[in-house]
Amino acid sequence: MTTPEPPQRLTLFDLPLDVLSLEPVLDRLGAWVTDPVRAPHTVVTLNPEFIVQSRTQPDFVNAMQVADLVTADGVGTVWAARQLTGTEVPRAPGFDIVQGLMQRHGPRLRVFFLGAKPGVAEVAAQNAARDYGIQVAGIHHGYFDLPDDQRVAELVRESRADLLLTGMGAGRQETFNQYWRQVMNVPVMIGCGGVIDVLAGTADLAPAWTRRLGVEWIWRVGLDRKRWNRAPRLAQFVRMVRAEKKRLKK
């Protein structure tokens, strides 16, 4: 399979954003996964929190700037792209990407589950193997400190995984994937946030209607007390976009 032509790439707050809908994203990642060369690629699913958080984390910014593919994870990113560039960017959320890859490639796909609390990744891997027929290349929780990074990266390398799901929280997962990409040498490495928890059944996927409308973040923040601290970041994001739009008009 040949890799499709590079997509149109926008810039939002010095961060890249590729104009690709879900199916072309899956085509591109599928080409990387099945390429015998097995070159490493990193994938970022950009949401408003990433943009706000990156303002104070240079390593996070770098990891996103050099990522091979950056998709619009949520409606906030789509809105910002429309406001600042006039471009309609389709959404390609992290869960949909992960599920789509496993559905498409099934037993031909070796997946390493890296993240979540101890025990959660094991359940996620069991469920994914049952539901999609994928091969479990390896499992490791996400609760380890920087001194253990190399050990974990070498575990991933030895697994010969085709797909690495890294769920260690915004910033940490992207910088880990970028810093250790040559060591791990996985064709597709994606920072997937809470996807491992969803696969394990320890977190709920937003209802289908909220996902169709692109407002699942309202559902999540509204119903989950642990997410209430995210509301100020979303408000800050709106202010950032409005200020940038005003600056660009000058």
Wavefront OBJ file of the C-alpha trace (Angstrom):
o trace
v 0.000 0.000 0.000
v 1.327 3.422 -0.968
v 1.072 6.358 1.401
v -1.456 8.982 0.221
v -0.329 12.476 -0.716
v 0.330 14.805 2.249
v -2.810 16.594 3.449
v -3.293 20.349 3.648
v -1.700 21.547 6.895
v -2.871 24.610 8.806
v -1.231 26.394 11.727
v -3.130 27.310 14.904
v -1.177 29.112 17.621
v 2.097 27.817 16.130
v 0.739 24.260 16.156
v 0.064 22.174 13.029
v -3.372 20.841 12.080
v -3.962 18.521 9.137
v -7.169 18.901 7.143
v -8.244 15.269 7.007
v -11.461 13.455 7.837
v -11.536 10.091 9.573
v -11.464 7.769 6.558
v -8.405 9.376 4.910
v -6.706 9.376 8.325
v -7.305 5.630 8.591
v -6.015 5.163 5.031
v -2.809 7.009 5.882
v -2.211 5.180 9.161
v -3.036 1.878 7.503
v -0.338 2.544 4.907
v 2.184 3.227 7.675
v 1.165 0.130 9.643
v 1.496 -2.193 6.654
v 4.687 -0.691 5.198
v 7.485 -3.293 5.468
v 9.965 -0.504 6.251
v 8.220 0.046 9.631
v 9.283 3.691 9.903
v 8.098 5.325 13.172
v 5.306 7.928 13.041
v 3.662 9.973 15.786
v 0.013 11.059 15.762
v -1.534 13.882 17.822
v -5.270 14.446 18.251
v -5.433 18.193 18.850
v -8.050 19.595 21.222
v -8.463 22.985 22.955
v -6.864 21.766 26.177
v -3.708 20.810 24.286
v -3.499 24.307 22.838
v -3.957 26.014 26.203
v -1.629 23.638 28.028
v 1.096 23.952 25.406
v 1.480 27.678 26.128
v 3.597 26.820 29.168
v 5.201 23.558 27.961
v 7.836 23.971 25.223
v 8.484 20.217 24.986
v 4.789 19.627 24.365
v 4.811 22.257 21.626
v 7.818 20.621 19.975
v 6.225 17.160 20.097
v 3.162 18.480 18.283
v 5.112 20.554 15.775
v 7.141 17.566 14.599
v 4.271 15.030 14.671
v 3.649 13.218 11.412
v -0.112 13.697 11.636
v -2.220 16.092 13.725
v -5.997 15.681 13.610
v -8.849 17.782 14.963
v -10.071 15.879 17.987
v -12.955 18.102 19.022
v -15.424 20.740 17.921
v -13.359 23.446 19.660
v -10.444 22.829 17.319
v -12.793 22.872 14.323
v -14.279 26.181 15.511
v -10.838 27.733 16.030
v -9.698 26.706 12.547
v -12.834 28.254 11.064
v -12.382 31.493 13.031
v -8.668 31.922 12.374
v -8.139 30.441 8.904
v -11.600 30.276 7.333
v -11.091 26.558 6.748
v -13.621 23.842 7.565
v -11.575 21.099 9.198
v -13.253 17.703 9.669
v -12.961 15.924 12.998
v -10.960 12.737 13.493
v -11.227 11.972 17.249
v -8.775 9.690 19.011
v -11.265 6.968 19.912
v -12.620 6.818 16.348
v -9.093 6.529 14.969
v -8.136 3.728 17.349
v -11.378 1.832 16.838
v -11.205 2.296 13.063
v -7.664 0.919 12.853
v -8.557 -2.128 14.936
v -11.702 -2.766 12.906
v -9.862 -2.462 9.602
v -6.776 -4.515 10.422
v -8.026 -6.926 13.097
v -5.778 -9.965 13.570
v -3.050 -8.449 11.374
v -2.540 -5.634 13.892
v -0.180 -5.912 16.874
v -1.139 -3.352 19.528
v 0.775 -2.232 22.617
v -1.433 -0.773 25.368
v 0.545 1.775 27.384
v -1.278 3.861 29.955
v -4.032 4.165 32.551
v -3.899 2.837 36.101
v -2.342 -0.585 36.854
v -4.688 -3.330 35.687
v -6.749 -1.176 33.338
v -4.627 -1.714 30.226
v -4.887 -5.486 30.734
v -8.675 -5.316 30.608
v -8.594 -2.953 27.617
v -6.307 -5.356 25.752
v -8.543 -8.345 26.538
v -11.632 -6.488 25.356
v -9.947 -5.251 22.168
v -8.702 -8.745 21.336
v -12.199 -10.116 21.871
v -14.044 -7.364 19.972
v -11.647 -6.699 17.087
v -9.414 -9.773 16.942
v -6.216 -7.747 17.294
v -2.988 -9.234 18.623
v -1.839 -7.889 21.995
v 1.834 -6.997 21.544
v 2.324 -5.745 25.094
v 0.809 -4.040 28.127
v 2.113 -1.512 30.652
v 0.374 0.956 32.958
v 1.002 4.684 32.646
v 2.039 5.351 36.242
v 5.814 5.506 35.940
v 8.275 8.361 36.313
v 10.834 9.767 33.875
v 13.699 7.536 35.102
v 11.675 4.519 33.880
v 10.991 5.930 30.423
v 13.857 4.141 28.698
v 12.935 0.784 30.234
v 9.352 1.138 29.032
v 10.430 2.348 25.591
v 12.644 -0.711 25.208
v 9.728 -2.959 26.204
v 7.700 -1.397 23.413
v 10.547 -1.890 20.930
v 10.934 -5.550 21.857
v 7.205 -6.130 21.368
v 7.386 -5.362 17.634
v 4.053 -3.571 17.890
v 2.419 -2.004 14.826
v 0.329 0.402 16.893
v 1.175 2.023 20.231
v -1.676 3.475 22.280
v -0.148 5.884 24.789
v -2.635 7.078 27.385
v -0.692 9.028 30.004
v -2.386 12.417 29.877
v -1.982 15.421 27.605
v 1.621 16.485 27.141
v 3.210 13.524 28.863
v 2.012 11.025 26.250
v 2.971 13.165 23.248
v 6.424 14.052 24.557
v 7.089 10.413 25.477
v 6.154 9.220 21.989
v 8.285 11.876 20.321
v 11.369 11.537 22.525
v 11.496 7.737 22.284
v 10.128 7.267 18.768
v 13.403 6.027 17.273
v 13.943 3.600 20.145
v 10.403 2.203 20.080
v 10.289 2.131 16.265
v 6.515 1.609 16.069
v 4.859 2.495 12.735
v 1.992 4.371 14.444
v 2.241 5.904 17.934
v -0.796 7.837 19.080
v -1.376 9.794 22.275
v -4.861 8.544 23.015
v -5.839 10.084 26.352
v -8.662 8.116 27.958
v -9.175 5.676 25.083
v -7.612 2.825 27.074
v -10.061 3.490 29.911
v -12.972 3.470 27.466
v -11.809 0.174 25.949
v -11.535 -1.251 29.459
v -14.994 -0.071 30.430
v -13.706 2.088 33.301
v -14.755 5.283 31.488
v -17.800 5.881 29.317
v -17.691 6.955 25.712
v -19.839 10.037 25.204
v -23.309 9.241 23.785
v -23.551 8.979 20.021
v -25.734 12.098 19.691
v -23.156 14.274 21.460
v -20.401 12.919 19.249
v -22.414 13.531 16.066
v -22.951 17.152 17.123
v -19.348 17.521 18.289
v -20.333 18.571 21.823
v -19.251 15.523 23.788
v -16.925 17.712 25.867
v -20.008 19.449 27.342
v -21.408 16.066 28.350
v -18.100 14.986 29.870
v -17.385 18.173 31.791
v -20.969 18.498 32.982
v -21.322 14.983 34.373
v -17.844 14.223 35.655
v -16.729 16.167 38.739
v -13.107 15.261 38.005
v -13.368 17.226 34.767
v -14.838 20.396 36.220
v -11.372 21.926 36.509
v -11.188 21.792 32.714
v -13.951 24.351 32.220
v -11.628 27.345 32.914
v -9.215 26.044 30.263
v -12.010 25.931 27.716
v -12.990 29.491 28.603
v -9.354 30.530 28.265
v -9.236 28.865 24.855
v -12.223 30.874 23.649
v -10.542 34.078 24.828
v -7.313 33.068 23.063
v -9.115 32.465 19.768
v -11.004 35.748 19.943
v -7.848 37.700 20.756
v -5.942 36.023 17.918
v -8.760 36.708 15.462
v -8.718 40.382 16.446
v -4.920 40.490 16.049
v -5.078 38.935 12.579
v -7.604 41.539 11.404
v -5.256 44.415 12.175
l 1 2 3 4 5 6 7 8 9 10 11 12 13 14 15 16 17 18 19 20 21 22 23 24 25 26 27 28 29 30 31 32 33 34 35 36 37 38 39 40 41 42 43 44 45 46 47 48 49 50 51 52 53 54 55 56 57 58 59 60 61 62 63 64 65 66 67 68 69 70 71 72 73 74 75 76 77 78 79 80 81 82 83 84 85 86 87 88 89 90 91 92 93 94 95 96 97 98 99 100 101 102 103 104 105 106 107 108 109 110 111 112 113 114 115 116 117 118 119 120 121 122 123 124 125 126 127 128 129 130 131 132 133 134 135 136 137 138 139 140 141 142 143 144 145 146 147 148 149 150 151 152 153 154 155 156 157 158 159 160 161 162 163 164 165 166 167 168 169 170 171 172 173 174 175 176 177 178 179 180 181 182 183 184 185 186 187 188 189 190 191 192 193 194 195 196 197 198 199 200 201 202 203 204 205 206 207 208 209 210 211 212 213 214 215 216 217 218 219 220 221 222 223 224 225 226 227 228 229 230 231 232 233 234 235 236 237 238 239 240 241 242 243 244 245 246 247 248 249 250
